[in-house]
Amino acid sequence: MNKLMNRLVLAGMLCGVYLGSAHAATLNVEAEIKPDPSNPASAEIINNTPVTGFCLEYPGQCASNRIRSNTFNITFQSSGAIPQNGNLPFHFPATWRRFNVAHESIPGETAEIEIRIAGAGTRYRLSDTAQALTGRPPGAAPHEYHVTLWRPSWANAIAPCFSVISDGADPNGTDYTTFWKISEVASTCGPRTARFAIPWMTLDRLDVDYELRAVRPEKLISGNYVGSYTYTIPSDLNMGNFNASDSSMTFNLNLAVKQDVKVVMSSDRVVLAPRGGWMDWITNGRKEEKLLGDLRFSILSNAPFKMELTCERFLGDTCAISNGSHQVPVEMSVSLPPPWVDNMNQPISRRPLTVAGTGLQYLKLIGSPTGQPSLLHFEVQPDSVKDMQGDSSYRGIVYVTFDSDI
């Protein structure tokens, strides 16, 4: 839910009134961001992109290691033979990278998102079986031949990377699947050294686990944000003397933001009375003056929002209270403490709250909240008070909605 509706009972009587790229591999990422109103700096990002690659093949290992994978169809082909004792480096962009995404519906509205590669894997294919390349006699498990071929085995990550799978050998003898978790401080998972010469080999895909986070989640506006981030090859992702089939990999993001507005009202009823109270009004001769009432409320979230008004009884662009046979309009306005402002960065002081909603379609913070209360103001003007029928009660219900979907 990103909309909070408050039902206010308005009631009154005249002597006691109550107012109750061409060469770029891409991945389309679908994710949902849910900021926490009670902890504005925190936001859970739920990745709804279907899992592909490693975690589709090895769901158990991924669940226990709390990772997910998506495949980029990028192949890496060795530029020639890999000599005995030849090294294969693995450089991954594991540190956080920052970029902007744009709101689909609000021109110029952007947000900062960060991404990092938290894990990577591949499936290599050898020019011949690992058993043939190592010259070991037949009879061992396929995994044992791959272990013999490399130092260390592709199943064993080198710190600061971490192993996810202990045996990724395919029964065909040539293919081997691996995946490593990558620390935030890592730039490489350490080289593999070939113990035997390999005429050629191919990495036939790239699987990645990636993390996303919002820089200022409390500033996000409900709706969709779109943007992309591109890693280049071999600048960001380097496999040494392997030629990549693509020059980059791009994440195309569609982020659905669902903000919640958290508001606490001091009451759901408002009492309207002349200034000074009803006894003073009666004592001083029942003068024609306005009826007033204020309602305090607190905004407990930092998300931008809009305010909307609906009525049990409409009268023009506002609501009305009635005694059953006669009704009068109630003018409403709102005051928000600084640093709450409108879309023009103007303060909100007794801003009219109308059915049309003009002036309250975009309310935002431009600094740290002070914790001061906000106020809803209710007024019945003197000319309407003059028309109110004596010794009768006037009541009505209004609905004030705080909506982050703006």
N, C-alpha and C positions, 0 to 999 in steps of 0.2 A: 504494500500500500504506500502511495506517495501523496495521499490526500487525507486531510484531517478536517472533519466537519464538526462544528460545535453548535448544538441546539440551545438557543437562549429563549427563555420564556419571558415575554414582555407583558406586564400586567399593570393596570393602574385604575384608580378612581379619583374623583375630583376632590376628595378630602382624605386622600391617602392612596396615591397612585403607585402600583407595583409594576415594574417593567422587568418582569422576569425576562618487365623489359623484353626486347626481342631475344635476348640471351640472358634471361634471368628466371630462376626458379622461384615460384611464389607459393605462399600458404595463406589461405583466407581464414582468419581467426575470428570466431564468434565468442564473445565473452560478456559477462554481466558484472557490473560493479555495484555493490551495495554498501554505501557508507553507513557507519554506525552513528546515529544521532547523539548517543551518550558519550562517544569517544570520537570527536570529529577528525582526528588525525589518522584514524584507522578505517580501512575499507577492505572488505573481502572481495576478491576478484574470482569469479567462477568461470572457468574456461569450459565452454560448451562445444568446442570444436571436436568432431569425432576423432577418436584415437586411431592412428595408423602406424604401420611399421612395427618396431620392436615390441611395444606394449600390447599390440594386437596378437603377436605371436607368443609372447611370454607374459601373460597378464598376472600370473602369480608373483613373479619377480618384481614387477612394477608396483603391485599393490603393497608388497612388504617393504619396498624402498620408497614408497610414496612419490612416485614419478609418473609422468605420462609422456607419450611420444607422438610426434608427427613426422612424416617422411617428406623430405625434399628429394625429388627425382634427379639428383645430381650424381653423376658417376665420376670417379677419379681413376685414370689409367696411368700406370707406371710409364715413364718416358723411355724406359729401356729395361735391361736386366737389372735386378737387384743383386749386387755382389754379396758374396759371403762376408759377414760382419758389416754389411751396409745398414745404415740407420734410417728409420722412418719417423720423422717428427710429427707431432699432432698439436697444432696451435689452434685454440678455440677462444672466442670472445666471451669470456665468462663474467667480466665485470659489468656493472649496470651501465646502460646507455640511455640517454634521455632524448625524447623527441615530442613533438606536438601533435595532438589530434584536434579535429574541428567538429563543432556541433553541427549536425545536419540541418537543423531548423532555425538556428539563430546565427545570422551572419556575423563573423568576427569573433565569435565565442570559441575560445580554444582552451585546452587543458594539457598539462604535462604528464606524460606517461614514461615509465622506465621499463626496460626489458633487459634480460640477460639470458645467456645460454647456460642452463643448469645441468645439462647432461647431453652426451652425444654418443652415437653408436653407428655402426656400419655392418655390412656383410661383405667380406672380401671373397674373391674367387681367384684361386691359384691357376697357374698355367698347367699344372699337373696335380695329381693327388699329393697330399702332404707325405704319405707313406713313400711314394716314388721319389719325391724331392729329398727326403731325409735318408733314404736307402735302408730304413729299418725293415726287418722281416715282417711279413704279414701276420695277422692274428691278434694284434692289439686293437683297442677301441679307437675309432676315428679321432677322438679328442687327444689321445696320447701322441699321435703323429704331429698334430698341430702344436702341442706343447714342446715337442722336440725341435720343431722348426724355428721357434722364436725364443729370444731372451729379452725380457720375460714373456710369458705366455700372454696372448691377447685377453685372456680371462682375468689377468692380474693387473689392476690399475696401479699406476705409480703415483704416490702422494705428490700434490694435494688432491688427486682424483681418487675415486672410490669404485670398486668393482660392483657390478650389479648381477652378473651371470657367471657361473663357474664353468659351464660347458655349453658352448654354442656350436659345436661341430655338427655339420650335416653328414648324413650317411654316405653322400656321394664322394667324400674324401677331399673335395676341392674347396668347399664353401665353409665359412666360419662366421658366426654372428656374435657381436660383442656390443656392450654398452657400458659407459662409465659416467658416474655422477661427477660433477665438476664444482670445486669450491669457488666461492666468489673471488678469492685472491689468486686463482689459478690463471695462467695464460697458456699452459701446455700440460698435457697429461704424460709427458715423458716419452722418449723415443722407444720404438721396438727395434731390436737388432736381429737381423736374419742370420741364423747359424749356418745356413746352407744357401747356395746361390739359387735364385728364383728367376727363370727367364722372363716372366712378366706376371703381373697380377693386377686385378681391378677391384676397386671399392665400388660396388654397384648401386649404392644408395647412401643417403645421409639421414639418419634419424636424430632428432633433437628433442630434448626436454627444455622448455623455456619458461621463465617466470615473468610475470607482469605486476606492476604496482603503480598506483596513482600518487603523484607527488603531493597534491593538495586536494584530497578527496572531498573535503568540506566545501570546496568551491565549485564542485561539479553540479551541473544542472541536469535534471531528469530529461531523458531523451537519448538519442544515439550520437556517439562521437565516432568519427572515421579518421583514419590516418594510416601511415605505413612507415616501416623502418627497414632499411636495406643493409645487409652485411656484404662486403665485397670479398672476392676471392682472387688472389691469395692474400690480400692485405689483412683482412680480418680472420679468415679461416685458411690456414696453410697446412698442406699435406706434403710439403717437401717436393720431391721430384715426381709428383703426380700431376697430370694435366686434368683439370676439371672440365666437365662438359658445359658448365655455366659459369659466368663471371660474377654472379652474385646470388644471394638468396634474400627474398623480400617477404616480410610479414605484413599482410594487409589486415588491419584491425577494424572490426565493427564492435564497438563497446556500448552496450545498453546500460545506461545509468538509471538506477531506481533509488531516488532519494526519499527519505521519510522526513516529514515535518513533525517535530515533537513540540506540542504546545500544551501548557497546563493552565486552565481557566480557574480563577479564584471561586467562581460560582457559575451556576447555569441560570441564575435569576438576577434581574436588575430592578431596583426600586427607583422610580422617578418621583421627584418632589421639587417644590419651588426652592430657590436659594434660601437657606436659613431654616427650612423645614416647614411642615404643614401647620404647626401651631403658630409659628411666627406669621405665616401667610394669612391665617384666619384672624389673628389678633390685629393685623395691620390692614384689615378691610378687603381681603381677597382681591389683591391687585392683579391686573393682567400681566403676568410675567411667565417666562418660559419654565418648563419642567425639565429637570436635569438628572442624569445618572451616569456614573462611570463604572466600568468593570475592569479590574486588573487581570492581566494574564502574563505568563512568562513563556518566552521562546527558548526551548532547550536544545535546539539544533542550529547549526551554522549554515544550512543549505539555503540558497535563494528560493523564494517562493512568491506566489501571488495570493491575493485575498479576493474572495468572491462572496456575494450576498444573495440569498434567496429568502423568500418571505412566505408566511402563512397567508398574509393579506398584502397584496401589492397596491401601492398608491403612487402612480408616477414612477420615478426612478428610485423609490425607497419603499420602506415597509410601513404598515399602519397598525395601530391598536384600536380596538373596537369594544363597545359595550353591548354589542349584539345588534343594535339598530343604527348606530352612528360610529363613524371612524375618523381618526385624525392621523396625519403623517408623523412619523418619528424620523428625524434626521440623525444619521450616524456618521461618525468619523473615527479615525484611529491615530494614535500617537505611538511611535516606536522610539526607544532610546537610541542615541548614537552608539556605535557607528552604523546603525541600519539606515540605508538610503534607498532612493528609487533608482531607476535606470539612468537618470541624469545626475546621479550623485547628490541629489537634494535631500535634506532631512525630511522625516515624516512626522509632522506636527499637525494634529487635527485635520488630517487628510480625509476628505469625504469618502465614505464607504457607501457605494451605490450599487444598484443592480447591474448597471453597465460596467462597473469595475474600473472606470477611468482613473488613472493615476496610481493604481495599486497592482498593476500587471507584472511588475518585476521589482522585488524588494531583495536587497542583498546587504551583506556586511562588507565594509571597507577597512576593517581593523578588528581588533580583538573585542569580543562582547564584554560588556561591563556587568552583566547580571541584573541591571535595573529592570523593573517591570514595565510592561507596555500597558496601554489603556485603550479601551473602546469607550467612546463618548456617545451618549444618547440625549437628544433634545426634542422637546415639543415646543414649537414657537408660540409666543403670546397670542397671536391671532387665532391659532388653533385651540389654545387653552380656553379662549373666550367662547368658542363654539361647543366646548365639551358640556355635556348634560350633567347637571349637578346630582350629587348623591348616587352616582353610578360608577361601576368599576370598568376600566378599560384594560384590555389584555391583548396580547398577541405573541406570536412566536417568530423569531428570525433564526436563520441558519448562516453562520459565518464559516466559510471554508478556507483553510490554509492548504494550498496546493503547490507542490514542488514541480509539477509538470507544466513548465512555462515555455 
